């Protein structure tokens, strides 16, 4: 019985996510399209910062070093409940800084709402959201603006890593985001469906801000909420593949657990709030709604159910004294198939993005092998997210490096 259930689980996974494997040849076989510079838009950069004195200076410097006209960029930082020198460091590097002290409403969504309430947002064409630990390629805003000027009201970018080579945890995060950029968003862009915002490195227009009546996205994953809200409204999010940012990934499992638990819980919150609208969109033929639904729902739900069934079977065998042979074989087949599927994704991403992964070659190979293990750790996290109340907590950033230092890593 358990063996049949595990086979059914694998089949459902394939049905839900097979389309993402078809994304791969679409990306690899497509021809590059050149975009003109278009209109030079006036941009407000919005940065939420909680005790980020070690890293925020490099971000602001990388913004000031852009090849985009400096007179068209204003940098706004919210020093949110800071107990360090974030305010002073950001101001010294040229940002306009506001202080916020509110421990009742925590999270990036509230900080963005605060920032937009403090600035004259009507004088800007676009609003670029960045995290304090980011570092930008020198042509980042220029490339983002090309897609923005071509007709997209929301544009996301290519997300790379400052610390890929630290360990299997930082590499697991980084490889997933590289895959998301290249083999999800780039394929979506090519097919003319909606891309998805992923935490940082995205820009939206004044018309979007007006349509949303300001920034009113306060769930644990405000980026996913922002994405889904706009997708169900019929908005298509664009992707600027040549706009590359680098961010810092966690290196300890405890920090990673806390962050991904928040993400998993946030996905469930978004599903609860927008699930009906996604289903309605799917029924009306929206592939973007289907695509977004697959990114927030089935994996966690299937994982939880599958784990519960297999644990139940194990308990039954212990109580009744039954045979373990069939159960263990079925479980190993399930894990092997999932490992191979994730490993293939990791290999393809590592090979095609090889030159953009900044660490020793042996680490690139080794972390491809550990990538499925990193993804497997989502199993207990997804289960915990179903039952555990989760709150937003800051992630500590320590990697104080400039763009030249990132690119110089072996």
LOGUVEX-631636 format. One line per 2 residues: their letters; for each residue x, y, z of C-alpha. Coordinates in steps of 0.2 Angstrom, whole numbers, m for minus. Layout:
# residues N
a	X:Y:Z  ...
This chain:
# residues 410
xx	0:0:0  14:12:5
xx	24:7:m11  9:12:m22
xx	6:28:m13  25:33:m15
xx	23:29:m34  8:40:m35
xx	17:54:m26  31:53:m38
xx	19:54:m53  10:69:m45
xx	26:78:m43  30:74:m61
xx	13:80:m67  14:96:m57
xx	32:101:m62  36:92:m78
xx	33:109:m87  48:116:m78
xx	59:103:m87  53:110:m104
xx	58:127:m98  76:121:m100
xx	77:118:m119  68:134:m121
xx	82:144:m113  96:134:m121
xx	89:136:m138  83:153:m139
xx	91:167:m148  96:183:m138
xx	86:198:m141  94:215:m140
xx	84:229:m131  87:247:m133
xx	91:259:m119  74:267:m120
xx	68:281:m109  80:285:m94
xx	68:284:m80  70:292:m63
xx	72:279:m50  70:278:m31
xx	81:265:m23  72:258:m7
xx	83:248:5  77:240:22
xx	91:239:34  91:231:52
xx	109:232:59  118:231:43
xx	133:242:46  145:229:40
xx	138:228:22  127:242:18
xx	141:254:13  146:242:m1
xx	129:241:m8  127:260:m9
xx	144:262:m17  139:249:m30
xx	124:260:m33  134:276:m34
xx	146:267:m47  132:262:m59
xx	134:267:m77  116:274:m76
xx	115:293:m75  117:297:m56
xx	106:312:m57  91:300:m60
xx	95:289:m45  90:293:m27
xx	94:281:m13  83:279:2
xx	87:268:17  76:264:32
xx	87:260:47  74:249:55
xx	75:247:74  94:248:73
xx	105:246:88  122:249:78
xx	129:262:66  118:258:50
xx	111:275:50  128:284:50
xx	136:272:38  122:274:25
xx	122:293:27  141:294:25
xx	140:284:9  127:296:2
xx	110:289:5  95:298:12
xx	91:289:28  76:288:39
xx	75:280:56  60:268:61
xx	57:262:79  42:250:78
xx	43:233:86  25:229:84
xx	25:229:65  41:220:59
xx	46:214:42  51:221:26
xx	34:225:20  31:237:34
xx	48:245:31  44:248:13
xx	27:255:17  36:267:30
xx	49:273:17  36:276:3
xx	26:286:16  41:297:19
xx	47:302:2  39:311:m13
xx	36:295:m23  26:305:m36
xx	42:312:m44  49:294:m48
xx	45:283:m63  51:267:m54
xx	55:260:m37  70:248:m35
xx	69:237:m20  86:230:m14
xx	92:221:2  106:229:12
xx	118:215:9  117:216:m10
xx	131:222:m22  126:226:m40
xx	135:224:m57  140:241:m64
xx	127:240:m78  113:233:m66
xx	101:248:m67  104:251:m85
xx	99:233:m89  85:233:m78
xx	79:250:m85  79:242:m103
xx	66:229:m99  56:242:m88
xx	56:254:m103  50:241:m115
xx	33:240:m107  35:230:m91
xx	28:238:m75  37:226:m64
xx	55:219:m68  65:207:m58
xx	84:202:m60  97:189:m60
xx	102:184:m42  119:178:m39
xx	129:175:m23  143:184:m14
xx	148:168:m4  144:153:m15
xx	159:143:m9  157:145:10
xx	148:128:13  135:117:6
xx	121:128:14  126:144:6
xx	129:135:m11  112:126:m9
xx	103:143:m8  114:151:m22
xx	112:136:m34  93:137:m32
xx	92:156:m35  103:154:m51
xx	92:140:m57  77:151:m53
xx	84:166:m63  90:156:m78
xx	78:142:m80  62:149:m73
xx	61:168:m75  71:168:m92
xx	60:154:m99  45:164:m93
xx	51:179:m101  54:170:m118
xx	37:163:m118  28:179:m113
xx	21:173:m97  24:181:m80
xx	40:180:m70  41:180:m51
xx	49:192:m39  62:184:m27
xx	65:194:m12  77:207:m18
xx	82:215:m35  65:221:m42
xx	58:237:m49  40:242:m51
xx	32:258:m58  22:272:m51
xx	7:265:m59  9:249:m50
xx	11:258:m34  m5:268:m37
xx	m15:253:m42  m9:244:m26
xx	m13:260:m16  4:260:m9
xx	14:246:m3  2:235:7
xx	10:218:7  14:212:25
xx	14:193:24  29:184:29
xx	34:183:11  29:200:5
xx	39:197:m11  28:182:m16
xx	12:191:m10  17:206:m21
xx	20:194:m36  4:184:m34
xx	m7:199:m31  m1:207:m48
xx	m2:190:m58  m20:187:m53
xx	m23:205:m58  m16:201:m76
xx	0:210:m74  16:202:m82
xx	32:203:m73  47:205:m84
xx	65:199:m81  82:207:m85
xx	94:193:m87  109:205:m88
xx	105:214:m72  116:204:m60
xx	116:207:m41  125:197:m28
xx	119:194:m10  124:184:5
xx	117:168:9  116:160:27
xx	130:148:32  123:140:48
xx	109:128:48  100:136:62
xx	99:153:53  94:144:37
xx	81:134:46  73:150:53
xx	73:159:36  66:145:26
xx	53:141:40  47:159:37
xx	47:157:19  37:140:20
xx	25:148:32  23:163:21
xx	19:152:5  5:145:15
xx	m1:162:20  m1:168:2
xx	m10:152:m3  m23:155:10
xx	m26:173:4  m25:171:m15
xx	m29:153:m18  m46:156:m24
xx	m40:169:m36  m27:158:m43
xx	m39:144:m46  m51:156:m54
xx	m36:162:m65  m31:144:m70
xx	m49:140:m74  m49:155:m86
xx	m34:149:m95  m20:158:m86
xx	m4:148:m87  4:162:m76
xx	m8:158:m62  m5:139:m64
xx	14:142:m64  13:153:m48
xx	2:141:m39  14:127:m42
xx	28:137:m34  19:140:m18
xx	8:125:m15  10:107:m21
xx	28:103:m15  25:107:3
xx	8:99:4  14:83:m5
xx	29:82:6  19:83:22
xx	7:70:17  20:58:10
xx	30:60:26  15:57:37
xx	10:41:27  27:34:28
xx	29:38:46  12:30:49
xx	18:14:40  34:13:50
xx	24:14:66  12:1:60
xx	27:m11:56  34:m8:73
xx	18:m12:82  13:m27:72
xx	30:m34:69  28:m34:50
xx	41:m34:37  52:m19:34
xx	59:m25:17  45:m18:6
xx	43:m2:16  62:2:15
xx	63:m2:m3  48:9:m7
xx	56:23:3  73:22:m5
xx	65:22:m23  56:38:m18
xx	71:46:m11  82:40:m26
xx	70:47:m39  69:64:m30
xx	87:65:m28  91:61:m46
xx	78:74:m52  85:88:m41
xx	103:83:m45  99:84:m64
xx	93:102:m61  108:106:m51
xx	120:99:m64  112:108:m78
xx	112:125:m69  130:122:m63
xx	137:118:m80  128:133:m89
xx	131:146:m76  149:139:m72
xx	158:156:m76  146:165:m65
xx	149:154:m50  163:162:m40
xx	173:148:m31  185:134:m34
xx	180:122:m47  181:107:m35
xx	168:116:m24  156:119:m39
xx	156:100:m42  155:95:m24
xx	140:107:m20  131:100:m35
xx	131:83:m26  125:91:m10
xx	112:102:m18  98:88:m17
xx	103:86:2  100:104:4
xx	83:103:m4  78:88:6
xx	80:98:22  65:107:16
xx	55:92:21  55:95:40
xx	54:113:37  38:112:27
xx	31:100:40  35:112:54
xx	28:127:44  11:119:44
xx	10:119:63  23:132:70
xx	19:150:72  32:160:64
xx	38:178:65  50:188:55
xx	67:189:62  83:197:54
xx	97:188:46  114:193:51
xx	125:198:36  144:199:38
xx	152:197:21  159:214:18
xx	165:213:0  165:224:m15
xx	161:219:m33  179:217:m38
xx	182:205:m23  167:195:m28
xx	172:193:m46  190:189:m40
xx	185:174:m30  192:157:m38
